[in-house]
């Protein structure tokens, strides 16, 4: 993590890393996905098909990779659950989004979901991570906002996962939730939202507009998804402001 950032989170990252090492010694995946192969190409998973989290508005499993049950008997599983729970207070809340937003069902990762541009998603390629997430919507589903956080055992793995996510959206046209979509070129948003590096994309799907922002900071990858249905009377809160606040809240 940024050493000048949220120091209260540093022990949680250390706990997650230690638990992942112990867990990986006995299992190839935290989520039940097959281990990645050398031929695995692009990224994104689902948590976004569009990067680590399946965009809201697409029903298939989205963003929060939870650790195995503490009673699983697998070394490290209990610590993974503790690390995941410890991260939750640092995530977005409805108060961070403004009036009208309420909590939606916590999204879940889907290792089988391909990247938008094809190939395995981030969750399938990098299964060993502590993953948590939150989702919010305005009543009636007019606008939805999602945050998905993955903590990896080390910075190198987090960097590789972030890069895989970027590759998974490096195409002009792709598929998301079974629908054809158009993807705008990646935009560097580090100056706007913070983190070690940050990239954003706009994804055009029939009936909705999706904005995805991915942020990497040391061992952590954060993915924010903003979904606005066509004809929504009110748009989402400013995505850059929301993301910047969430990054500050999590990594400082």
N, C-alpha and C positions, 0 to 999 in steps of 0.2 A: 504494500500500500504506500501511498505518498507518506513519507515519514513526517511531513509537517501537517498531515491531515488528521482524521478522526482517530486519535490514539486509542480510544475505547474499543475500536474495532480490531486493532492489531492482534490481541490475544485470540480473537475468534478465528482470524485467518490462520494463525499458527496451529490452533486446534484442528481446523479443517484440514490443513496440510498433513498433520500427523495422522489424523484419522484416515485420510485417503491413502497414505502409504501403507498403513496396516490393513485397510480394506482391500487394496489392490493386490496384496500378497495372497489373498484367498479368492478373489473374484475379479474378473476382467471388466466389470461394469457396475456402476452405482445404480443405474437405472434399469438394467436388465437387457440393454442393447448389446449386440455382438461387438467384439473388439474391432477397431478399425483396421483395415488392411492397407498395405503399402500402395495399393492402386486407388484407394479412396481419393476422390478429387475434391469437388467443391463442398460447400459449407452449409451453413445455415441449418437450422434444425427445426425443431418445433418443440421448441419454444418459439420460434418464428420462422418458419419456413423461410422467413425472410431474415432470419439470422439467428438467434437462439430462441426464438419464440414465435409460435404461430400467431400471425396477426389476429387481433381481435376481430370478430365478425366472421372468422372462419372457424367453424365449430371444432374441427379436429384438434386434438391435444395441444395445448399451448404451454405457457411458460413456467413451470416451477418444478424443478427437479427436486424432489424430496429424497432424503436419504432412506435406506432400508429401515424397516421397523427395528427398534432397539432390541426386540426379543428374538431377532433372527439368529442369534448365536454366532454371527460372523464378526471376527475381531474388527474393531473400529466402527461398527455400525452404530453403536450407541453414541460415540463421539460425533459421528456424522449428523445424527439427529439433533444433538445438542448444538452443534455449529450452525445448522440450518435454523433452528429456533432462535439462536442468538443474533442472526442477521435480520430477522423480521422487523425489529423496532427501528431499523435504519432505512426501511423502504418507504415509498410514497404512502400517503394516507389521503382520504377523501378531502381533508382540510387543505392539503397542498394543491388541490386542483380547483378549488373554488366551489361556489354554491351549485347544488343540483346533482353532484356526483355521489353515488353510493357504491359500496363494495360489491363486486361480482364474485362468482365462484373462483376460487384459486385455480389458476391454470396449471396444467401438468405437461411435462415434456413428452414428446412423441418421437422416439428414436427411429421409427419407420418412415417418418415424413421426409421427403427429399428436399434438397435445396431448391429455391425458386428457379435457378438456372440449370437444374439437373444434378444428379449425383447425390450421394449421402449427405445428410444434414450434419450440423455441428455436434448435436447430441450423440449421433451414431459414431462420428469420428473421434470424439473426445468424451466418452461416457463417464470417466472418473472425475467427478466434480460435485461440490455441494451446490445445489441449485434451489433457489427460492424465488417467488414472484408474487405479484399482486395485480389485480385487475379492477377497474372501476368503469361504471357506465352511468349515463343519464337515464332515468326511467324511460322505458320504451326502446332502449338500445340506440338512441339517436347518435350518440358519440361514445366511443370506448377508448380507454387508455390502459396500457399495460406496461409493467416494469418486470423484467426478468434478470436475475443476477446469478452468475456462475462464479464460484471461487475454485480455482485450480490449485494443485499441489505446489506449483512453482510458477515463476514469471514466464519462463520459456514456454510452458504448456499453454498458459493463458494467451500469450502472444500468438502462438500457432493457431489456437481456436479462434481468436479475433480475425486473423488473416484468412482463415478458412471461411468465416462468415462473410468477409468482404468478397472473396472469390465467388461465393454462392449467389451473390447479387450482381455479378459483373456480366450482365447481358442486357440487351435492350428489350427482350421479350422472354417470358418464362411462364411458369405455372404455379399457382398458389391455391391450396385447398381444392384442387381439381379445376380451377378456373384459369383461363389465359389472362396474363397481366402484362402491363408495360412498365419497365423499370427505368427510371431516369439515371444518368451517370452519377456515380458517387460524388459526394461533396464533403470536403474537409470542414468539420464543425468544431475542431478543438478550441479555437478562439472564442466560440460562442457558448460552449457548454462545459469546457474544462476537461479534466482527465489527462492521461498521458497521450492519448490519441482518440479522435472521435470522427465518425463518418456517418453521413445521412443519405437516405434514398427516399424518393417518392415513388410509390407503386400505384399505378392506375388499374383498378379492377372494375368489372361491370357492376355498377350500382354503388361503388364506394371508392374513396380516396384514402390511401394508407401511407403514413409517414413512419419510417423506421430510422432510429438513431442508435448506433452502437458505439459504446465507449469502453476503452481498455485502460486500466490503471493497475500496474504491477500484476498481482495474482487474480485480479477481478475483471470480468467482462460483464457489462451492463447493456441491456437492449431495451429500448423504449419504443412502444408501438402506439400510434395514434390513428384511429379509424373513424372516418367521417362518412356516413352514408350519403348518397346523392340526395340533394334536396333537404338535408337536415336544416332546421330553422336556425340553429345556433352551432357554430363550429367549436372545436376543442379549445382549451386554454392554450396560450402561446407555448408551442412545443419546446422552443429553445429555453424559455424561462423555467418551465417545469423540469426539463432535463437538467439544466444547470443547478437548480435547487436540489434535485435528487442526487446528483453527483457529489455536491458539497455535503449533503447529509450522510452519504455513505463513505466517501473516501477523503473528503476535505479538500 
